[in-house]
Amino acid sequence: MKIRVKILLVVLPLLTVAVVMVGISSYLFATTAVKGVAVDFLNFMAEEVRNYADGQWNLLVDNNVTGDPLMEKAAKLAVESFAQGILRSDTQVIFALDAQGMVDMIVGPGSLLPEEQEALLSYSAENSRDFITIKVGGITRVAYTIPFGPFSWQLFITEERSRFYGTVEQIFRTTLYIFIGTLIAGIFILCIMAQYLTKPMEALVKTMRNIIQSNNLNESVTVYYNDEIGQLTETFNRMLQSLSAAYEQVKQYAFDAAVAQKREMKIRNVFQLYVPKDVIEEVFINPEKMLIGNNREIAILFSDIRSFTTISERMAPDELVNSLNRYFSIMVNIIMDRNGVVDKYIGDAIMAIFGAPVSHGNDALSSVVAGLEMMDRLHEFNDAQKGFGAPEFHIGVGINYGIVTVGNIGCDKKMNYTVIGDSVNLASRLEGLTKKYQEPVIFSKGVYEHIAQDLPCRIIDRVAVKGKTQGLPIFTSRLQLTHKEKAAWNYHAEAAQWYYTRKFQKALSGFQQVLTLFPKDPAALRFKERCHHYITDPPPDDWDGVEIMTEK
């Protein structure tokens, strides 16, 4: 809504209320004054008629003829003649109603209609004395009514209302015309004044719109008046000058920031080939904290190509590099799709971590799924190798979940974001066991405890890896099992329980059921052989089923 309209909406109601109040006051004062005159005039005539009627009644009383109908009629005719004589206009009507409400006397123009006569019954019944408004012959009249007991009359002295209130109504009409004229003139004057007052503001708004459309801060607004609006306009012009100077500085800063951002993106893209993306983000957010290591639980995955030396001897160097690049591309994509980070390449081996620098809540499960998917994609890779006439790759994956120290490790000349600790070493040892146990993926109990509810798992053995004296159970898993595999794994789990509780005969029966389903199952064959040995040559009392590894 424009300011002009707002000015009109504020001032017009005030002007309207003032004129209306003056008009109403004038009308009320005039009406009150006229009513007073009418009451006095009609009351005077009513008293004159009644006094004359009293005189006629007293004559009847003095002559002792009050009961004579002819004499009373003559007295009433005399009163009627008197009333006719005191009429002061051709619009006055004087009449009297008897005790039954019937017209007993009437002088002047017009006559009472039946409905009008009925409306006056209440005044006759109550012997009222009052100034009232009535209708006679369909014409609205003001009247003064008084009772006259001797004749059982209720006298009404009336005059047309317009004779008294015509001037008042003329005053009202005149006031209404004045109000309309004043309102029109006020609107015209207000429009001129509103335009005068808002002209500087319109110029200010127009300039602001031009600035927004053109982004040109060098414009200025004309100062029309030396008042508050003029001061506002002058202040706005000064602000534009300051903004123009600041805008030039901002453009320069923006240009410098854009150049710096492009440089940063180039640095990020280059270093993402060597350092995990999350690490780079953390460096930019908290560079001072990157030299501080911290301990946390993560999953560590090691994968290695078996007999890689033999493979490399059979391939030309460029073919070997091409095969390795394709292999790493497939495996790294799988790891990263599962929120893993490739820590480093160790020759043909991959070390990956899950849970650092950012934990995703299901890092152990993600690491095992990644390892199993690596095995599935390896078949596709080997099919391509056959097509190229190149040897197939066979890998093993070892996974551990435990506490490690994670952070930037090195010196100011060379830093690596990596993890160190006993849990890392154990993951490497587990990868080495995949060849001995002929299992593609082997993981520790720490991993098993986090994924047992999500993936089918199978215990492989209890081992003490090289460099350790304490044994731990190792497991493998699959993404899904066939009905036959599910049955075999259930037999295996039950048989393993019998085996580690030294019930070797029952364990042998269970492992034999596994071999019935899968005759070449490596784990079942291994446990079967041990059961035969321990049945004939029982282990010592402190036997705990742990196999001591002497090789990595």
C-alpha positions in Angstrom: 0.0 0.0 0.0 1.4 3.4 -1.0 2.2 6.2 1.5 -0.3 8.5 -0.3 -3.1 6.0 0.4 -2.0 5.6 4.0 -2.1 9.4 4.5 -5.6 9.5 3.1 -6.7 6.6 5.3 -5.3 8.4 8.4 -6.5 12.0 7.7 -9.9 11.3 6.1 -11.4 9.5 9.0 -10.3 12.3 11.4 -11.9 14.9 9.0 -15.0 12.8 8.5 -15.5 12.3 12.2 -15.1 16.0 13.0 -17.7 17.1 10.3 -20.1 14.3 11.3 -19.9 15.2 15.0 -20.6 18.9 14.2 -23.5 18.0 12.0 -25.0 15.6 14.6 -24.6 18.2 17.4 -26.3 20.9 15.3 -29.1 18.6 14.5 -29.6 17.5 18.1 -29.6 21.0 19.4 -32.1 22.2 16.8 -34.4 19.2 17.4 -34.3 19.9 21.1 -35.1 23.5 20.7 -37.9 22.9 18.3 -39.4 20.3 20.5 -39.4 22.7 23.4 -41.3 25.3 21.3 -43.8 22.7 20.1 -44.5 21.4 23.6 -45.1 24.9 24.9 -47.3 25.9 22.0 -49.5 22.8 22.0 -49.6 22.7 25.8 -50.9 26.3 25.8 -53.6 25.5 23.4 -54.6 22.4 25.3 -54.9 24.3 28.5 -57.0 27.0 26.8 -59.4 24.3 25.4 -59.6 22.6 28.8 -60.2 25.9 30.7 -63.0 26.8 28.3 -64.5 23.2 28.7 -64.3 23.8 32.5 -66.3 27.0 32.1 -69.0 25.2 30.1 -69.2 22.4 32.7 -69.5 24.9 35.6 -72.5 26.5 33.8 -74.2 23.1 33.7 -73.4 22.6 37.3 -74.7 26.0 38.3 -77.9 25.5 36.4 -78.3 22.0 37.7 -78.5 20.4 34.3 -75.5 18.2 34.3 -77.5 15.1 33.6 -79.4 16.6 30.6 -78.1 15.2 27.4 -79.2 18.2 25.3 -77.5 20.6 27.6 -74.3 18.6 27.7 -74.3 18.4 23.9 -74.8 22.1 23.7 -71.8 22.6 26.1 -69.7 20.3 23.9 -70.7 22.2 20.8 -69.6 25.4 22.5 -66.2 23.8 23.3 -65.9 22.6 19.7 -66.7 26.1 18.5 -64.0 27.5 20.8 -61.5 25.0 19.6 -62.3 26.0 16.0 -61.7 29.6 16.9 -58.2 29.1 18.4 -56.8 27.1 15.4 -53.7 29.0 14.2 -53.1 27.2 10.9 -55.0 25.2 8.4 -53.0 22.1 9.4 -54.0 22.0 13.0 -56.4 19.3 14.2 -58.1 19.2 17.7 -60.1 16.2 18.7 -61.4 14.5 21.8 -62.0 10.8 22.5 -64.6 9.6 24.9 -64.2 6.9 27.5 -64.8 4.2 24.8 -62.2 5.7 22.6 -64.7 7.0 20.1 -64.3 10.5 18.5 -66.6 12.8 20.4 -65.2 16.1 18.9 -62.9 17.0 16.0 -62.0 20.3 14.4 -59.6 21.0 11.6 -58.8 19.1 8.4 -58.6 15.3 8.3 -60.2 12.5 10.3 -59.0 9.5 12.3 -58.7 6.2 10.5 -59.9 3.1 12.4 -56.4 1.8 13.0 -55.3 5.3 14.1 -58.2 5.5 16.5 -57.3 2.1 17.9 -53.7 3.1 18.5 -54.9 6.0 20.7 -57.1 3.8 23.0 -54.2 3.5 25.5 -54.0 7.2 26.1 -57.8 7.4 26.7 -57.7 4.5 29.1 -54.8 6.0 31.1 -55.9 9.7 31.1 -52.4 10.5 29.9 -50.8 14.0 29.8 -47.9 13.9 27.4 -46.2 15.2 24.2 -46.5 12.5 21.6 -46.2 11.7 17.9 -49.3 10.2 16.2 -50.9 9.8 12.8 -54.2 11.5 11.8 -55.5 10.8 8.4 -52.2 9.1 7.5 -50.2 12.3 8.3 -47.5 12.2 11.0 -48.3 14.8 13.7 -47.0 16.0 17.0 -49.6 16.3 19.7 -50.2 17.3 23.3 -52.8 15.2 25.1 -54.5 16.0 28.4 -57.6 14.4 30.0 -60.9 16.3 30.7 -62.8 14.3 33.4 -66.3 15.9 33.3 -66.9 15.0 29.7 -64.8 11.8 30.0 -62.6 13.2 27.2 -59.0 12.8 26.3 -58.1 15.9 24.4 -55.5 15.9 21.5 -54.2 19.2 20.1 -52.1 18.3 17.0 -50.0 19.9 14.3 -48.3 18.4 11.3 -44.7 17.4 12.3 -43.2 19.2 9.2 -44.5 22.6 10.5 -42.2 22.3 13.5 -39.3 20.1 12.2 -39.1 21.1 8.6 -36.4 23.7 9.4 -34.5 21.0 11.4 -34.6 18.6 8.4 -33.4 21.4 6.2 -30.5 22.0 8.5 -29.7 18.2 8.3 -29.7 18.2 4.5 -27.5 21.3 4.4 -25.1 19.7 6.9 -25.0 16.6 4.7 -24.2 18.7 1.6 -21.5 20.5 3.5 -20.0 17.2 4.6 -19.9 15.8 1.1 -18.3 19.0 -0.3 -15.8 19.1 2.6 -14.9 15.5 2.0 -14.3 16.0 -1.7 -12.3 19.1 -1.1 -10.3 17.3 1.6 -9.5 14.4 -0.6 -8.3 16.8 -3.4 -6.1 18.8 -1.0 -4.8 15.6 0.7 -3.8 14.1 -2.7 -1.9 17.3 -3.6 -0.2 17.4 -0.2 0.6 13.6 -0.2 2.2 14.0 -3.6 4.2 16.9 -2.4 5.4 15.0 0.7 6.1 11.7 -1.0 7.9 13.0 -4.1 11.4 12.7 -2.5 10.6 9.3 -1.2 9.5 8.2 -4.7 12.7 9.5 -6.1 14.6 7.5 -3.4 12.7 4.3 -4.3 13.3 4.8 -8.0 17.0 5.2 -7.5 17.2 2.1 -5.3 15.4 0.0 -8.0 17.8 1.3 -10.6 20.7 0.3 -8.4 19.3 -3.2 -7.8 18.7 -3.7 -11.6 22.0 -2.2 -12.8 24.3 -2.9 -9.8 25.5 0.7 -10.3 26.3 2.3 -6.9 27.4 5.6 -8.5 23.8 7.0 -8.8 22.5 9.6 -6.4 19.1 11.0 -5.4 18.0 14.7 -5.8 17.4 16.5 -2.5 14.1 18.4 -2.9 13.4 19.8 0.6 15.5 20.9 3.5 13.7 18.7 6.1 13.9 15.3 7.6 13.3 13.6 4.3 15.9 15.8 2.7 18.4 14.7 5.4 17.4 11.1 4.8 18.1 11.5 1.1 21.5 13.2 1.7 22.4 10.4 4.1 21.4 7.8 1.5 23.6 9.4 -1.1 26.6 9.3 1.3 25.8 5.6 2.0 25.8 4.9 -1.7 29.3 6.5 -1.9 30.5 4.3 0.9 28.9 1.2 -0.5 30.4 1.9 -3.9 33.9 2.0 -2.4 33.1 -1.1 -0.3 31.7 -2.9 -3.4 35.0 -2.4 -5.3 36.8 -3.9 -2.4 34.4 -6.8 -2.2 34.8 -7.5 -5.9 38.6 -7.6 -5.4 38.2 -9.9 -2.4 35.8 -12.2 -4.3 38.2 -12.4 -7.2 41.1 -13.3 -4.9 38.8 -15.8 -3.1 37.8 -17.4 -6.4 41.5 -17.7 -7.4 42.3 -19.2 -4.0 39.4 -21.6 -4.2 40.5 -22.9 -7.6 44.0 -23.3 -6.3 42.6 -25.2 -3.3 40.5 -27.5 -5.5 43.6 -28.3 -7.6 45.5 -29.1 -4.4 42.6 -31.2 -3.1 42.3 -33.1 -6.4 46.0 -33.8 -6.5 46.3 -34.9 -2.8 43.2 -37.1 -2.9 45.3 -39.4 -5.0 47.6 -39.8 -2.0 45.6 -38.9 1.1 41.9 -39.8 1.9 39.4 -37.2 1.1 38.1 -37.1 4.7 41.7 -36.4 5.9 42.1 -33.5 3.5 38.8 -32.0 4.8 40.0 -32.3 8.3 43.3 -30.7 7.5 41.4 -27.6 6.0 39.0 -27.4 9.0 41.5 -28.1 11.9 45.0 -27.9 10.5 46.5 -27.5 14.0 45.0 -30.8 15.2 46.3 -33.0 12.4 49.6 -33.7 14.1 47.8 -35.1 17.2 47.1 -38.8 17.1 44.2 -40.4 18.9 43.1 -43.9 19.8 39.9 -45.4 18.5 38.3 -48.7 17.4 38.4 -49.3 13.7 38.4 -52.2 11.3 41.6 -52.9 9.4 41.6 -54.9 6.1 44.6 -56.4 4.4 44.4 -58.0 1.0 47.3 -59.6 -0.9 47.8 -61.2 -4.3 49.1 -64.8 -3.7 52.3 -65.8 -5.6 52.6 -62.4 -7.1 56.4 -62.9 -7.7 55.6 -65.9 -9.9 52.9 -63.9 -11.8 55.2 -61.0 -12.3 57.9 -63.3 -13.8 55.4 -64.5 -16.4 54.3 -61.1 -17.6 55.9 -58.2 -19.4 56.3 -55.1 -17.2 53.8 -53.0 -19.1 51.2 -55.8 -19.0 51.8 -56.3 -15.3 51.3 -52.6 -14.6 48.1 -52.6 -16.7 46.8 -55.6 -14.8 47.7 -54.2 -11.4 46.0 -50.8 -12.3 42.8 -52.6 -13.3 42.9 -54.8 -10.2 43.5 -51.8 -7.9 40.8 -49.8 -9.6 38.2 -52.5 -8.9 39.2 -53.2 -5.4 39.6 -49.6 -4.3 36.2 -48.7 -5.7 34.7 -51.5 -3.6 36.5 -50.3 -0.4 35.4 -46.7 -1.0 31.8 -47.6 -1.8 31.7 -49.2 1.7 33.0 -46.0 3.4 36.5 -47.4 3.6 39.8 -45.5 3.2 42.8 -47.0 1.4 45.6 -46.4 3.8 48.5 -47.5 1.6 49.6 -49.9 -1.1 52.3 -52.3 0.0 53.6 -53.6 -3.3 50.7 -55.7 -4.5 48.9 -55.6 -1.1 46.2 -53.2 -0.1 45.8 -51.9 3.5 42.4 -50.2 4.1 40.7 -48.9 7.2 37.0 -48.5 8.2 36.1 -46.0 10.9 38.8 -43.3 10.5 39.0 -40.4 10.1 35.1 -40.6 10.3 33.2 -43.5 11.8 30.0 -44.6 10.1 28.7 -46.8 13.0 28.9 -50.1 11.2 32.5 -50.2 10.2 33.2 -53.9 11.1 30.2 -55.0 8.9 31.3 -52.7 6.1 34.8 -54.1 6.1 33.6 -57.7 5.8 31.1 -56.9 3.1 33.9 -55.1 1.2 36.2 -58.1 1.5 33.5 -60.5 0.3 32.6 -58.2 -2.6 36.3 -58.0 -3.5 36.2 -61.8 -3.9 33.1 -61.7 -6.1 34.6 -59.0 -8.4 37.8 -60.9 -8.6 36.0 -63.5 -10.7 35.1 -60.8 -13.2 38.7 -59.5 -13.2 40.1 -63.0 -13.9 37.6 -63.5 -16.8 39.1 -60.4 -18.3 42.6 -61.6 -17.6 41.8 -64.8 -19.5 40.6 -62.7 -22.4 44.0 -60.8 -22.4 45.9 -64.1 -22.2 47.2 -63.0 -18.7 47.4 -65.1 -15.6 44.6 -65.0 -13.0 45.0 -63.3 -9.6 44.2 -65.1 -6.4 44.0 -63.0 -3.2 43.4 -63.4 0.5 41.7 -60.9 2.8 42.3 -60.6 6.5 40.3 -58.3 8.8 40.6 -57.3 12.4 38.6 -54.9 14.6 40.3 -53.2 17.5 41.9 -50.2 19.1 44.7 -48.5 17.1 46.5 -45.1 17.1 45.3 -43.1 14.1 46.7 -39.7 12.9 49.4 -38.1 10.9 52.7 -39.9 11.6 56.1 -38.7 10.4 58.0 -35.4 10.5 57.7 -31.9 9.1 59.3 -33.1 5.9 57.0 -36.1 5.2 53.7 -37.0 6.9 51.5 -40.0 6.4 47.9 -40.3 7.7 47.9 -43.9 8.9 47.1 -46.3 11.8 49.5 -48.2 13.9 49.1 -50.7 16.7 48.9 -54.4 17.6 45.4 -54.6 15.9 47.0 -53.6 12.6 49.6 -56.4 12.9 47.0 -58.9 13.7 45.0 -58.0 10.6 48.2 -58.6 8.5 48.7 -62.0 10.2 45.1 -63.0 9.5 45.6 -62.2 5.8 48.6 -64.5 5.8 46.4 -67.3 7.3 44.0 -67.3 4.3 46.5 -69.3 2.2 47.1 -71.9 4.9 43.4 -72.4 5.7 42.3 -72.1 2.0 39.7 -69.4 2.9 39.4 -66.2 0.9 38.4 -64.1 3.9 39.4 -64.6 7.5 38.6 -62.2 10.4 39.0 -62.0 14.1 36.6 -62.5 17.0 36.4 -58.7 17.4 34.9 -58.5 13.9 32.7 -61.6 14.5 31.0 -60.0 17.5 29.9 -57.0 15.4 28.6 -58.9 12.4 27.2 -62.2 13.7 23.7 -60.9 13.6 24.0 -59.6 10.0 26.0 -62.2 8.1 26.4 -66.0 8.3 29.7 -66.8 10.1 31.8 -70.0 10.5 34.6 -70.6 12.9 37.8 -71.8 11.1 40.2 -72.4 14.0 41.7 -71.2 17.2 45.2 -69.9 16.5 48.1 -68.1 18.1 49.6 -66.1 15.3 53.4 -65.7 15.0 54.7 -63.4 17.7 51.7 -64.2 20.0 51.3 -66.7 22.8 47.6 -66.2 23.4 45.2 -67.9 21.0 42.1 -66.4 19.4 39.3 -67.8 17.3 39.2 -66.9 13.6 36.2 -66.9 11.3 35.0 -66.6 7.8 31.8 -65.5 6.2 29.7 -65.3 3.1 27.2 -62.7 1.8 24.6 -65.4 1.5 24.4 -69.2 1.7 22.6 -71.8 -0.4 20.3 -74.3 1.5 23.1 -76.9 1.2 25.7 -74.6 2.5 23.5 -73.5 5.4 23.0 -77.1 6.5 26.8 -77.8 6.2 27.6 -74.7 8.3 25.1 -75.7 11.0 26.7 -79.1 11.2 30.1 -77.5 11.4 29.1 -75.1 14.2 27.8 -78.0 16.3 30.8 -80.2 15.6 33.2 -77.4 16.6 31.5 -77.1 19.9 32.0 -80.8 20.5 35.6 -80.5 19.4 36.6 -77.7 21.8 34.9 -79.5 24.7 37.1 -82.6 23.9 34.1 -84.7 22.7 36.1 -85.8 19.6 34.0 -88.8 18.7 30.8 -86.6 18.4 32.8 -83.9 16.7 34.1 -86.4 14.1 30.5 -87.5 13.3 29.5 -83.8 12.8 32.4 -83.0 10.5 31.7 -86.2 8.6 28.2 -84.8 7.9 29.7 -81.7 6.5 32.0 -83.7 4.2 29.0 -85.7 3.1 27.6 -82.5 1.7 31.0 -81.0 0.6 33.6 -83.8 0.4 36.5 -81.3 -0.2 35.7 -78.8 2.5 39.1 -77.7 3.8 37.9 -76.8 7.3 36.0 -80.0 7.8 38.9 -82.2 6.5 41.3 -80.4 8.9 39.1 -80.9 11.9 38.3 -84.5 10.9 42.0 -85.3 10.8 42.6 -83.8 14.2 39.6 -85.7 15.7 41.1 -89.0 14.4 44.5 -88.0 16.0 43.0 -87.0 19.4 40.7 -90.0 19.6 43.8 -92.3 19.5 46.1 -89.9 21.2 44.1 -87.6 23.5 45.6 -84.1 24.2 46.9 -83.1 27.6 44.6 -81.7 30.3 45.5 -78.1 29.6 44.7 -78.4 25.9 42.6 -75.4 24.7 42.5 -76.2 21.0 44.8 -73.4 20.0 47.1 -74.0 17.0 50.5 -72.2 17.2 51.6 -70.5 14.0 55.3 -70.4 13.3 55.0 -68.5 10.0 53.4 -65.2 9.1 
